[in-house]
Amino acid sequence: MSTRKKIVVFADWYEPGYKAGGPIRSCVNFARHMQGSYDVYVFTGDRDLNTPEPYEGIPADQWIIGGGGEKVYYASPGQLGWSTIRREIRAIGPDFIYLNSMFSLKFTIFPLLISRLSGLSEKVVLSPRGMLRSSAVQFKIWKKKIFLQSFRLLGFSRSIRFLASDETEEKDVKGYFGPRTRVVQIPNFPASLPESPTVALKQPGELSMIFVGRVHPIKNPDFLLDVLGGVKAKVNLTIVGSCEDPEFWQQCEKMIRDLPANISVNYAGEMPNHQLPDIIARHHIFTLPTRGENFGHAIFEALVLGKPVLISDQTPWRGLRGKDGRMGPPAQRSGRFPQGHRGGRRIWSGGIRTVVYGDKALYGGIYLRAENKKRIFKTL
């Protein structure tokens, strides 16, 4: 019988799910890294985001061994409720309860209430996963404000600890729940990636870009399309990610149809995480004009793969310009520049032109700086 301490993780989605993006990858990386020192149990749902069918070949409603040795319970909709969560918490007797979401009834509120009734509140650690950023709270704002108000009234923020991935997130937590809120700041665990990245051939006057992220206003793909409309060179953009907002995607599709003939856009749709390194490697640069990012797993993976990145300054990957893979002029402050603002659009257009008209020597220099950054990542 193991004498190691136990961590129970509650997450809406887990591997092999991928449609919810970063929170899944953060949770998987957390569980895999912590499994080396703790017994990790992951309680999650048996299907991916917005998917009616359960994961194929994975038994539900029982504990099985995950890919990193962690134990995983994939709960079916009929078993995903208060009684099952309470039963499993009591059966495991955890030393820590780790919550991988801020706004979740069954994977945040239920475990919090059960922990309080069981006298386990001091063992709870909650990771907001960037959901308290102003750019994230503004979507479905009234539901989230009611949720946060209830969270405060019930006193949850006084009895648990928060895990922030950086200083910005720590400020967000204390901004909502008060300066005395207990917050521990620990960066996200990165994933393991291939050692030898591929260099895509580059000729002056052409550029292939890849955008990896949910097709959602917070990721700002419409701003990128607007910028590309003013670029005169030949540019190919690949968009990879789930389409969460059909109405917003229709707006993007209209913008794509209105682009000049020298700009081509390919929507590759959703893609499992293990396929991302290969498609990122086939493009010249990675781009993400996000309005807010808790970590940016795809940004990290692009840099590890040796790809230059053109990103907004609303991510933890700030201060990179001139040292590694971040290129060109400072990126648009998405939170300050509304779509179409001349300042933001001009800055991003300049960044794209820098690489479009660069030859293999310039691109290779940027690539080498990204390679240098790889060595730093290995120490994380």
Buried (B, 14 or more C-beta within 10 A) or exposed (E): EEEEEBBBBBBBBBBBBBBBBBBBBBBBBBBBBBBEEBBBBBBBBBBBBEEEEBBEEEEBEEBEEBEBEBBBBBBBEEBBEEEBBBEBBEEBEBBBBBBBBBBBEBBBBBBBBBBBEBEBBEBBBBBBBBBBBEBBBBBEEEEBEEBBEEBBEBEBBEBBBBBBBBEBBBEBBBEBBEEEBBBEEEEBBBBEBEEEBEBBEBEBEBBBBBBBBBBBBBBBBBBBBBBBBBBEBBBBBBBBBBBBBEEBBEBBEEBBEEBEEBBBBEBBEBBEBEEBBEBBBEBBBBBBBBBBBBBBBBBBBBBBBBBBBBBBBBBBBBEBBEEBBBBBBBBBBBBEBEBEBEEBBBBBBEBBBBBBBBEEEBBEEBBEBBBEBBEEEEEE
